[in-house]
Amino acid sequence: MTANAFTEDRQQTREAGMNEHIAKPLDAKLLMRKIMEYCKRRDA
């Protein structure tokens, strides 16, 4: 989670090997949705 939300920031996140880039202010529903997506992938 970061306050940086520019396209370049998102690209750097991916290049660093992170799966997601969630910018502040935190959207709790988005965060929970992403956590659930990755939990489901792990179970598959």
Secondary structure by P-SEA (a helix, b strand, c coil): ccccccaaaaaaaaaaccccccccccaaaaaaaaaaaaaaaaac
